[in-house]
């Protein structure tokens, strides 16, 4: 995986520069999201290695499926196709989103809660996370009954586990020692 991420990084940076120059980071984000999904489909994977499909045909197909007609995006996709980097599109999209979030001062947070959270609880948690990470938080809340109680929060590569399940596991380890 590190190899794909390394290949994708310069493409993500170039895409981000192009998107910023045109003032269209959100449309590029959407287009790259669709392109990443398309690139992972079995049909497109077969076309990428097919010698009967020209680079121009594959580029037109991908751009058409992205739903965008921007010339910069077309050239970007053409470069990916020419350099046989279409399989790196999902990683390009991920890294583009990281750059976009850094520029906007936002970060995604995945919140797993044992029970549904009301708006006030979520707002309080998000405010606490924003103070801790000094960024605007975009929460995605899911319910996971296996946590028994509490919540588990993932922000970037940091995990804050305040679930009852993890506390019980820690007590179990402590009692065994």
Beta strands, then each sheet from edge to edge (+ up, - down):
strand 1: 106-113
strand 2: 136-143
strand 3: 151-155
strand 4: 158-161
sheet 1: 2+ 1+ 3- 4+
end
